[in-house]
Amino acid sequence: MPYTTQLQQPETLAVSPCQAAKVIGLQSPTLEKDRRVGHLGIPFVKAGRRVIYRFADLKDWLEEHKQTPLKQGATK
């Protein structure tokens, strides 16, 4: 039987700040400010000089900040 290998495209685990901003609907400078100040608390990874955002972290952050509006006339 001949030996064959199939090259598979690896799943993307992380993206650049510009790509991350698009994924979560923010502007790239907003993510830059968040890295300095921490006002949003979006996790990021320093890979040498590069900054990357893991998809899992972006998804978790979005889930943590999800808000559901109350129905009219409803009370807490």
C-alpha positions in Angstrom: 0.0 0.0 0.0 1.5 3.4 -0.9 2.1 5.9 1.8 0.0 9.0 1.3 -0.5 12.1 3.4 -3.3 14.6 3.2 -2.4 18.1 4.1 -5.1 19.6 6.2 -5.6 23.3 6.8 -5.0 23.8 10.5 -7.8 25.5 12.5 -7.1 29.1 13.1 -6.7 29.6 16.8 -5.8 33.3 16.9 -5.9 36.5 14.9 -4.3 39.8 14.6 -5.7 42.9 16.4 -7.2 44.2 13.2 -8.9 40.9 12.5 -10.1 40.6 16.2 -11.6 44.1 16.0 -13.6 43.0 13.0 -14.7 39.8 14.7 -16.2 41.6 17.7 -17.3 44.7 15.9 -14.9 47.3 17.4 -12.3 49.6 15.9 -8.6 48.5 16.0 -7.6 51.6 18.0 -10.2 50.6 20.7 -8.4 47.3 21.2 -5.0 49.1 21.3 -6.4 51.4 24.1 -7.8 48.4 25.9 -4.4 46.7 25.9 -2.9 49.9 27.5 -5.7 50.8 29.9 -7.7 47.7 30.3 -11.1 49.4 30.2 -12.8 46.5 28.3 -10.8 43.6 29.7 -10.4 41.8 26.4 -7.7 39.1 26.8 -4.8 39.1 24.4 -1.5 37.2 24.0 1.9 38.7 23.5 3.9 36.4 21.1 7.2 38.1 21.2 6.5 41.6 19.9 3.3 40.5 18.2 -0.1 40.8 19.8 -2.7 38.2 19.0 -6.2 37.4 20.1 -7.4 33.9 20.6 -10.8 33.1 19.1 -11.8 31.2 22.3 -11.0 34.3 24.4 -13.0 36.6 22.1 -16.0 34.2 22.2 -15.8 34.0 26.0 -15.5 37.8 26.3 -18.6 38.3 24.1 -20.6 35.8 26.1 -19.6 37.4 29.4 -20.8 40.8 28.1 -24.0 39.7 26.5 -27.1 41.6 27.7 -30.7 40.7 27.3 -33.2 43.5 27.5 -36.1 43.3 29.9 -39.6 43.0 28.4 -41.7 46.1 28.8 -43.5 46.2 32.1 -41.3 43.5 33.6 -39.5 44.2 36.9 -36.4 42.6 38.2 
